[in-house]
Amino acid sequence: MDALNVSEIYHKKAKRLSERIQEMSPLVVAFSGGLDSSYLLAMVVDSIGKKNVIAVTAQAPFFSPFETQHIDTIINKTGVKHIVFNHDAMSKEIFTKNPPDRCYHCKKMVFSSIRNIADSFNIKYIAHGANTDDLNEYRPGTLAAQKFDIKAPLTDAHLSKAEISSLAKDIGLSNWNQPAMACLATRIPYHSSITMEKLTMIHQAELILFNMGFPGSRVRLIDWTAKIEIRKKQLPNFLKGQYQDKLFEQLKNIGFLNMIVDPKGYDRT
């Protein structure tokens, strides 16, 4: 399929998205600062106007700063009313004890708060940035979204992560090529407690890799060992370069005792 046909398909999906959004005005958008919710927010504003939109953002220490750094830029670009609330999952044992359904309980708390905010403005519809890629993975947060009737217009329009990135670039979003950055709690194995110390170590380690030229990498903390997952397309450069000794020295300075590099790399875009 040539580039012209691909572009036409993408823009047909964008039109379908706009039509879906117009069925849900006024609308609250669950906005994280990530690529998906940024594109959704921009399209909502374009489709129904900023006066009919409220962006709502949950604030918590386990959300990656690599994602949240784009929030102010996108809000300024769209000009929408923006509400930020403190998501206090760190005070809940159902989160900090890190059971396998942690994500469900976390998302349930988030969507409950957003539903309350929407109700306070007498707004029926809430949308979040789930896309078709999410349908292929274990996503307990999706169950929480369904519980609070949170819509997924990107999924309704059959948009994938790659298509969203391309369309976001077309409309001039600054984070169009931003790698997916799940919350930092996902770097800690189930049943290992989530603490501020661990979250800080993980972010600092991923910042080190970012500064080395490996954005989007994951650092998983397993028994104080850093399991390094470099994005697949960057992995050959990492392995042939003189990075591993330098990286380990810096990781020891922030509390890691050992380091292993996953030879398969990290394969999510």
Secondary structure, DSSP 4 states (H G I P E B T S, - for coil): --HHHHHHHHHHHHHHHHHHHHTT-SEEEE--SSHHHHHHHHHHHHHH-GGGEEEEEEE-TTS-HHHHTTHHHHHHHHT-EEEEEE--GGG-HHHHT--TTHHHHHHHHHHHHHHHHHHHTT--EEE----GGGGGS--HHHHHHHHTT-B-HHHHTT--HHHHHHHHHHTT-TTTTPPP---GGGGS-TTSPP-HHHHHHHHHHHHHHHHHT-TT-EEEEETTEEEEE-BGGGHHHHHHTT-HHHHHHHHHHTT--EEEE-TT-B---
